[in-house]
Amino acid sequence: MKVDYLFFSNLTNSKNQYDFTLSQGISKNNAYYKPVFFELNDSIFGSLIVLEMFSDESLYKRGIIKARKQFLLALQYAVERFDVKIILLAASTKRLFGKEAEIRVNWDGLQDNEGFTIQELYPDVIFTNGDNGTSVIFNAEIDRIVENANIQNNGNNVLINGLGLLGTDALKHLLMKKLNPEQIYIISSHTKELKELINTNNIKVFDTIQNIPQSEAKKITAIINCTHNPKSIITSDCISYMQDSQPIHVIDVAVPYGFPEEEFSKCKNVIRQDGGNAYIAEGLEFFFNPEICGLTENVLYGCFAEAMCLGAYLKENPNKKEFISGFDYFNVNEKTKKFVSELFQNYGVGIAPVPYNFMKINSLEND
């Protein structure tokens, strides 16, 4: 069987593990579940393989080694079974082999200078972490929230929680929109690589929300959440600290969520939406219940959508393999974002007309 694109991901929680076991049976080789399948426009076939690992396991050395071994077994199975040429490292799997998939490992998942990178292992495969696709969607959602939260023209403040790849891209996007840097607040303890960007624009950075002077925090009308780090989870107490009766708009791009449903349910006058999720109005078909991986009809994660469109483009243009191999898919950058944005336009990928909240519509606000 030929598959045009394939996603690797991980389990998010014990319920997710139960759902996948119920749907796909016990994991193969104690490593990964049987694949599930997608189709675009009755002709472009994709698959998802979920590793039997949880997000928090990838925070620890033993968990990373275990997950690498699982990934390599699943990767070998996928390439040999499906002859796939576009592979996405989604969620926590994108952290297993380094920022640019540069770490050399052996088949036991250990770092090994005499070993191989995944690109060396399968040189005919194009690997991506999908962040450029997520970024294209996220930027469009940020534009909408800046307007809805009345930030650009009214002097209200915006908070970016987490300054990884997507948080940094969100900051650059806001600055590109000519937002006054004094309106932007950052929560992060990892800014060494971004000193020039932050210092040049006099961006205010804090370790926690409660460290922002409350008089300034109460002018925040939008939160762009880019982390699910346990130390930076947005809680109802965080919202109470910022809220002075004003509505607060939240985009949460983190998976698992960085503003969990149980905390959202305690809040008043908060308008929350899932972030970074692509909407495909027509042509997307699931051959499984999409809810088991946090999706719903017409919706894919932005990173999934990037890999899907790359697979569709390569299938339709097999002579363009060298061309699409020339992009950097492991760092968010304008060249790749532009190409992915063009692919999204070609294949009908955009943002949902009405945003989703915890993958449900018409539930954006708690009154």
C-alpha positions in Angstrom: 0.0 0.0 0.0 1.3 3.5 -0.9 0.7 6.3 1.6 1.4 9.8 0.4 2.1 11.3 3.9 2.4 10.0 7.4 2.2 11.6 10.9 4.0 10.3 14.0 2.6 11.4 17.3 2.3 10.4 20.9 -0.4 9.8 23.5 -1.6 12.8 25.5 -3.1 11.1 28.6 -4.5 7.8 29.9 -7.9 8.4 28.3 -6.2 8.8 25.0 -4.3 5.6 25.6 -7.6 3.8 26.4 -9.3 5.1 23.3 -6.4 4.0 21.0 -6.2 0.6 22.6 -10.0 0.2 22.2 -9.8 1.3 18.6 -6.5 -0.2 17.4 -5.8 -3.0 19.9 -2.6 -3.4 21.9 0.5 -1.7 20.6 2.8 -3.5 18.2 6.2 -4.4 19.7 5.2 -2.4 22.8 6.0 0.6 20.7 3.2 1.9 18.4 -0.4 1.3 17.5 -1.7 0.1 14.2 -2.0 3.0 11.8 -5.2 5.0 11.1 -5.9 6.6 7.7 -7.0 9.8 6.1 -7.9 10.8 2.5 -8.0 14.1 0.7 -10.0 14.7 -2.4 -10.5 11.0 -3.0 -6.9 10.5 -4.1 -4.3 11.6 -1.5 -3.9 9.0 1.2 -2.3 9.7 4.6 -1.8 7.8 7.9 -1.2 8.5 11.6 0.9 6.2 13.8 0.8 6.9 17.5 3.6 5.8 19.8 2.8 4.3 23.1 4.4 7.2 25.0 3.1 10.2 26.8 4.2 13.8 26.3 5.8 14.2 29.8 8.0 11.1 29.2 10.0 13.1 26.6 11.1 15.5 29.4 13.4 12.8 30.9 16.4 11.0 29.5 15.0 7.5 30.1 11.7 8.4 28.5 13.5 10.0 25.5 15.6 6.9 24.9 12.5 4.6 25.1 10.6 6.9 22.8 13.4 7.1 20.2 13.5 3.3 20.1 9.7 3.2 19.7 9.9 5.8 16.9 12.6 4.0 15.0 10.7 0.7 15.0 7.6 2.5 13.8 9.6 4.5 11.2 11.0 1.3 9.8 7.6 -0.3 9.7 6.0 2.8 7.9 8.7 3.2 5.3 8.8 -0.6 4.4 5.0 -1.0 4.5 3.8 2.2 2.9 6.8 3.5 0.9 6.0 6.9 2.4 8.1 10.0 1.3 6.7 12.7 3.6 6.8 12.2 7.4 5.8 14.5 10.2 7.3 14.4 13.6 4.3 15.8 15.6 3.8 16.8 19.2 6.6 15.5 21.5 8.1 13.2 18.8 9.7 16.3 17.2 11.9 16.7 20.3 13.4 13.2 20.2 16.2 13.8 17.6 17.2 17.4 18.3 15.9 20.7 17.1 16.8 19.9 13.5 16.7 16.1 13.7 20.5 16.2 13.8 21.2 13.8 16.7 22.9 10.6 15.9 21.4 7.5 17.5 21.5 3.8 17.4 18.5 1.3 17.1 18.3 1.2 20.9 17.5 4.9 21.0 20.8 5.9 22.6 22.9 8.9 21.3 25.8 7.4 19.4 28.4 9.4 17.4 28.9 6.3 15.3 25.2 6.0 14.7 22.8 7.7 12.2 20.4 10.6 11.9 16.9 9.7 10.8 17.6 11.6 7.5 20.7 9.4 6.9 18.7 6.3 7.7 16.0 7.2 5.1 17.6 9.8 2.7 14.6 9.5 0.3 12.1 10.7 3.0 11.4 14.4 3.6 11.0 14.9 7.4 9.2 17.9 8.9 8.1 19.0 12.4 5.2 20.9 10.8 5.7 24.1 12.7 5.7 26.2 9.6 2.2 24.9 8.8 1.0 25.6 12.3 2.6 29.1 12.1 0.7 30.0 8.9 -2.6 29.0 10.6 -1.6 30.6 13.9 -0.7 33.9 12.3 -4.1 34.1 10.7 -5.7 33.4 14.1 -3.6 36.0 15.8 -4.8 38.6 13.2 -8.4 37.8 14.1 -7.8 37.9 17.9 -5.9 41.2 17.6 -9.0 42.6 15.9 -11.6 41.0 18.3 -9.7 42.0 21.4 -9.4 45.6 20.1 -5.6 45.7 20.7 -4.1 47.5 17.7 -6.2 50.6 17.9 -7.1 50.8 21.6 -3.9 50.4 23.5 -4.9 47.2 25.2 -2.1 44.7 26.0 -1.4 41.2 24.7 0.4 38.4 26.6 2.5 35.7 24.9 2.9 32.7 27.2 5.9 30.7 26.2 8.7 31.7 23.8 9.6 28.6 21.9 9.3 28.3 18.1 5.7 29.3 17.9 5.8 31.9 20.7 8.8 33.6 19.0 7.0 33.5 15.7 3.9 35.0 17.3 6.1 37.8 18.7 7.7 38.6 15.3 4.2 38.5 13.7 2.8 41.1 16.2 5.8 43.3 15.7 5.4 43.0 11.9 1.8 44.2 12.3 3.3 47.4 13.8 1.9 46.7 17.3 3.5 49.0 19.9 6.1 46.8 21.7 5.0 48.4 25.0 1.7 46.5 24.6 3.4 43.1 24.4 4.2 41.1 27.5 6.1 37.8 27.5 6.1 34.9 30.0 9.3 32.9 29.6 12.5 31.9 31.3 14.3 30.9 28.1 15.2 34.1 26.2 19.0 33.9 25.8 18.8 33.3 22.0 16.3 36.1 21.6 18.1 38.9 23.6 18.6 41.1 20.5 15.0 40.8 19.4 13.7 41.5 23.0 16.1 44.2 24.0 15.9 46.1 20.6 12.1 46.3 21.0 12.1 46.8 24.8 9.8 43.8 25.2 8.8 43.1 28.9 9.6 39.5 30.0 8.4 37.9 33.2 8.8 34.5 34.8 5.1 34.3 35.8 1.9 36.2 35.2 1.7 37.2 38.8 5.1 39.0 38.4 3.6 41.5 35.9 2.6 44.6 37.8 -1.1 44.2 38.3 -2.0 47.6 37.0 -0.5 46.6 33.7 -1.8 43.1 33.8 -5.4 44.4 34.0 -5.0 46.0 30.6 -4.4 42.6 29.0 -7.2 41.6 26.7 -5.6 38.8 24.7 -3.4 35.8 25.6 -1.4 33.9 23.0 -0.6 30.6 24.8 2.3 28.6 23.3 3.2 26.2 26.1 1.9 23.3 28.2 4.9 23.5 30.6 3.4 22.6 34.0 5.0 25.8 35.5 3.3 28.0 33.0 -0.2 26.6 32.9 -2.9 29.3 32.7 -5.3 28.9 35.6 -8.4 30.7 36.7 -6.2 32.4 39.3 -4.1 33.8 36.5 -7.2 35.1 34.8 -8.4 36.7 38.0 -5.1 38.5 38.5 -5.4 40.0 35.0 -9.1 40.6 34.8 -10.8 43.9 35.7 -14.2 43.0 34.2 -12.7 43.2 30.7 -13.2 40.2 28.3 -10.1 38.3 27.7 -9.5 36.5 24.4 -7.2 33.4 24.5 -5.7 31.4 21.7 -4.2 28.1 23.0 -1.9 26.4 20.5 -0.5 23.9 23.1 -1.1 20.2 22.9 -1.9 19.1 25.6 -3.7 22.3 26.3 -2.0 25.1 28.2 -5.3 26.5 29.4 -7.1 23.4 30.4 -10.9 23.0 30.2 -11.3 22.6 34.0 -9.6 26.0 34.5 -11.5 27.6 31.7 -14.8 26.4 33.2 -14.0 28.4 36.4 -13.6 31.7 34.5 -16.1 34.4 33.5 -16.0 36.6 30.4 -13.2 34.7 28.8 -13.3 33.8 25.1 -11.0 30.8 24.4 -10.2 29.0 21.2 -7.9 26.2 20.1 -5.0 27.5 18.1 -3.0 26.3 15.1 -5.7 24.0 13.8 -6.4 23.9 10.1 -9.9 23.8 8.6 -10.5 22.0 5.4 -14.0 22.8 4.1 -14.2 20.0 1.6 -12.5 16.8 0.6 -11.1 15.6 4.0 -12.2 12.1 5.1 -11.3 10.2 8.2 -11.4 6.4 8.1 -11.6 6.3 11.9 -13.1 8.3 14.7 -11.0 11.5 14.7 -11.9 12.3 18.3 -9.4 9.6 19.5 -6.6 12.0 18.4 -8.3 15.2 19.4 -9.7 16.1 16.0 -13.1 16.5 14.5 -14.8 16.7 11.1 -13.0 19.2 8.7 -10.2 19.9 11.2 -6.5 18.9 11.2 -3.7 20.2 13.3 -1.7 22.8 11.3 1.3 20.5 11.3 -0.7 17.6 10.0 -2.1 19.9 7.2 1.5 20.9 6.2 2.5 17.3 5.8 -0.7 16.4 4.0 -0.2 19.3 1.5 3.4 18.3 0.9 2.3 14.8 0.2 -0.4 16.0 -2.2 2.0 18.3 -4.0 4.6 15.6 -4.4 2.1 13.1 -5.7 0.9 15.5 -8.3 4.4 16.7 -9.1 6.8 13.7 -8.7 9.5 15.6 -10.6 9.6 18.3 -7.9 11.1 16.2 -5.1 14.4 18.0 -5.2 12.6 21.4 -5.2 10.6 20.7 -2.1 13.6 19.1 -0.4 15.3 22.5 -0.5 13.1 24.0 2.2 13.9 24.1 6.0 11.1 22.3 7.6 12.5 22.2 11.1 12.7 25.9 11.8 10.0 28.5 11.3 11.2 30.8 8.6 9.6 33.1 6.0 10.7 31.1 2.9 9.1 27.9 4.1 6.1 29.6 5.5 5.4 31.3 2.2 5.6 28.0 0.3 3.4 26.2 2.9 0.9 29.1 2.7 0.7 28.7 -1.1 0.1 25.0 -0.6 -2.7 25.7 1.9 -4.4 28.1 -0.6 -4.1 25.5 -3.4 -5.6 22.7 -1.3 -8.3 24.7 0.5 -6.7 24.8 3.9 -7.5 27.8 6.2 -8.9 28.7 9.6 -12.4 27.8 10.7 -15.1 30.4 10.1 -16.1 29.9 13.7 -13.2 29.0 16.0 -13.3 25.7 17.9 -12.8 25.5 21.7 -11.7 22.1 23.0 -12.6 20.9 19.6 -16.2 22.0 20.0 -18.0 24.9 18.3 -20.4 27.4 19.9 -18.6 27.0 23.3 -16.0 29.8 23.2 -17.2 31.8 26.2 -18.1 31.1 29.8 -20.6 33.7 31.0 
